[in-house]
């Protein structure tokens, strides 16, 4: 095999929610107060404002609302809203790390653990974001993230999640073709080349290397073996550990396609995974939700908004569509 080119494709970044031009915190605060005063609630006004302001603008608005009225905006919203619609709006009011921390705690609260939500969040964050999440988790009174992961999961999945929660990828190393081929060889020898799988070697590389470098590793593996690393993991692993490594590979390989698949899965078949829809829309509306919207149409031949309108309703639907605009 020839020398691997160390260049890789950079993904476009197209959000749907950006800083609102002409943002007026006083006008917005007054409008929100009016929307929640008296009998009934003006949900349309709440959506119009909060789904069309950036997170930074919402934080300014939250502080100004308290200064102006002596009331906590989030508490007022919680008292007026309910269900999935409340989850979207309150999620938008959180700073990103605080929202991630709250979702992680929710995934481990009560009977059972939502491993899919844990993986969805932790596999898609860089070192700085992980550090902010750990702090937000502690500051939010949720406890210690690592201890909670250890108490709610076990075995190889526990080690994978704990490894991701440390946030110690080698992000400063430049993608290197020779090292990528060496890593691809190590993964082959730890999996397809032997009876049984050395999961620790997979974790060493997939959790320790930078995203850019790993894209090279995926290419090197396929060029050297004629099969994708995803295919190997599907055949060599099982259960939550298989799902964990596939999450990592799919997100790193193409974040947009990763979320397109997640959204489609959340709406496919009987029932709808509303929590997944909320997480993706809240987390990605200021990152790449426009890219996701375009890729969804390209893959499935129909608009994301059309599928949403079939699956959800009411103010919840209106809020998601406002974020998707």
N, C-alpha and C positions, 0 to 999 in steps of 0.2 A: 504494500500500500504506500502511495506517495505521501509527501509531507502535507499535513492538513492545514488549510488556510485558516488563520486565527480570527478572521472577520466573521461577524454574525449580524443577523437582521435586527435592527432596532424597531420596536413596535411603536406605532403612532399613539399619541395621547390626545384623545378628544373627549372632554367632559361634556355633560349636558347642563350642568349647573356651574355658573361662574359668578364673579362679583357683579352684583346688580348695579348698573350705572345710575348715578343720581341717588344712591342709597341715603335715606333720611331716617335716622334712628328714632327721632321724635314722632314723625308721622306714622311710622310703622308701629311704635309702641301704643300710640293712641288708637290706631285701627284695631290692634289686637285686643286692647282693653275693651273697646266697644263690642268686638265680636264675642266676648265672653261675659258681657254684662247683661243683666236683666234676664227675662225668660228666653230660653232657647240659646243656641250657639250658632254663630255664623261660620260654619265649617269651610265654606267657599273662600271667605276672606282669610282664614288661617292658612289654607292651602296656597292661596295667591301670594301671600307674603313669605311664609317659611319655606316653601318649595322653590322659591325663586331668589333666594339669598344665599351667598356662600357661607360656609361654616364660620369663617372669621366674622362676617357680618352678623350672623346669628348670635355669636358670643357678645359682640358689642350691644346688640339689641337686648339680650338677656340682662346685661348689667344696667343698661339705661332704663329698662322697664322697672327694675327693682328700685333704682334711684328716684324714678318719677312717681311710682305708686306705692312703694314700700311693700311690694308683693313679689313673690318668686314666680317668674313666668312659667317655669316648668311645672311647678305645683298647680298653678292655675290651669294649665293645659291638661294635666292629668285629671283634674277634677271635672273637666268638661268633655273629655274625649274617652273613647273606650276601644277595646279590641285591637284588631290589626291596624286600624287607622291611628290609634294612639301610639302603637309601637313605631310606626313610621315617623310621626311627628316628634315624639320624644327622642327617637334615635337621631334625628337631624339636629336636635338641640344639644346633643353631647359633642364634645371634642372627640376626634377620631380614636385616640388611644383609650379614652374613657368608654366609648361605645364598644370597642373591641373587648375591653376588660369585662364589661357588663354581659356581653354575649358569651364570653368564655365561662363566666360564673353561672349563667343561666343553663349552659350546656351540661354543667356538672351538678346542678341543684336537684334535689329530690331523688326519687327512685329512677335508676337508669342513667345512662350518660349518652349525650348526643355526640358521638365520636366524629360524625361528619362535619358538624359545626366547628369542633376543635381543630380538625385538620384544615378546613376551609380557611380559617383565620391564620393559624400559625405557619402554614406552608407558604403564605403569600405576603409575609412581612419581612422587611430588611432588619439589620441589626439595631439601628436607631429606633425603628418602630417597635421592635420587641422590647427594648429597654423602656420605652415610654409606656407600653402596655403593662409591664411588670410593676412599674411605679403606680400607674393608675389603679391597678388591681389592689395593691396594698393600700393606697390612699383612699380608695373607695370602701374600705372596710371589709373586703372580701376575703382577706387572709393572704397566704403566700401561694402564688400561682404554681410553683414547682411542687409544693407539698400537696396541693389539691389534685394536680395531675397524677401524682403518684398514688393518691388514695382512691382515685376514680378509675384508673386504668391499671393494666398489669402487663408483664412480659415484654415482648419486643415492641408492642405499641406504646407502652409506657416509656420505654427508653427512647423511642423515636420522638414522642411528644415532648419529653423533658429536654431532649437534644435541641429540638426546634425552639423551645421556650427560653433557652440560654441566649440565643441571638449572637452566635459567635462564628458566623460564616467568614471566610477569608475574603472579604470584599475588596481589599486593597490590591490583591494580586491581579495582574492583567491576564486575560485569556491567553493560553499558550497551547499551540497545536501539539507539541511533543508531549507535554504533561497530560493533555486531554487523551492522547492515544494510550499513555501509560495507565491512566485511570480507567479507560475503557477495557483495557486488558485485565486489570485487577477485578473489575466487575464481572467480566466473563469468567474468570477463574473462580470467583466466589459464587457463581450461580450456574450457568448453563454447562460449564466444563466439568462439573463434579456432581456426585450424588449428594443431594441435600444442598442447602444454601447457607452461606456465611453472612447472616444479616448484619453483623457488625461492620463488615467491609462496605456494604451498601450504605449504611448510616455514615460511616467515615467520609465517604465521598459526597453523597447526596445532601447531607446536612452541613458538611464542612466547607464545600467549595462555593465560589461565587456563582450567581445566576448566569452571568456571561460565560464563564468557564464551562459550566455544566451544559450549556447549549452546544458547545464544541464537543463535549464528551458524548452527548447523545448522537451527534453526527458521526463521530469517530467509531462508536460502537456499531452503528448500522453499516458503515462502510467496511468495517473489518469482518463482521459476522454475517451480513446479509439479512439481519433481522433487527427489529427495534428493541430498545431496552424495555419499553412498555410491554411488548409481547413476552419477553422473558419473565418479567415480574408477574404477569398474569398466569404463566404456566408454573412458576417456581414457588409462588407465595399464595397465601389464602387469607380470608377474613379481613379484619381491620388493618392488619399490617400491609397487605396487598393494596388496600384502598389508600392507605397513607402514602406509600411510595408512588402510586399512580397520581395522587393529588399533587405531589411535589413535581413530578416530571411534567404533567400536563400544564400546570401553572407556569413553570419556568419556560417550557417549550413555546407556549403561546397563551399569555394571560387572557386575551380576548376570547379565544376559542374555549378556554377553560370555563369562563363564566357563561358563555353561550350554552354550553352543555349543561351546566348547573341549572340555568333558568329553564331550559327545555325539560329537564328531568323533574324539576319542581312542579311543572304543569302537565306532565304526561300521565295518562291513565286516570284511574279513579282517585279523586281527592287532589288537593293542592297543598304543597308545602309553603304555606304563607310565610313562615319564619325565614326560610331561605330567600324568598323574594324580597322581604324587608331588608335582610342583611346586605344583599347584593346591591339593591338600589341605594341604600344609605351609604354603603362603603365606596361604591364606584361612581356615583353621580358626579363627583368632582375630580374623577380620575380618567375613566375611559368608557363611560356608559354609552356615549355616541358611537364609539367603535363597536361596542357590543351589540347595539341596536342594528348597525349596518351588517355586521357579520351574521347575526341571527337571520336576517332576511335572506342573505346570500346562501346560507346553509339550508334553511327550511322552506324557502320560497314564499314566505309570508311575513308580514310585519309583526314585530314583537308586541306592539300595542294591540293588534287584533287578537292575539292569543291571550293577552292580559284581560281584555274586555270579555272574553268567553269564560275565564277562570275566576275572576274576582268581581266585586261589585261595590256600589255605594261610594262613600268617602275614601275608603281604602283604595279602590280603583282610581278615583280622581287624583289622589295624592301621587300614586305611582305614575300615572300618565303625565302629571305636571312635572315630575322629575325626569321623565323620559323625553320631554318636548325637544 
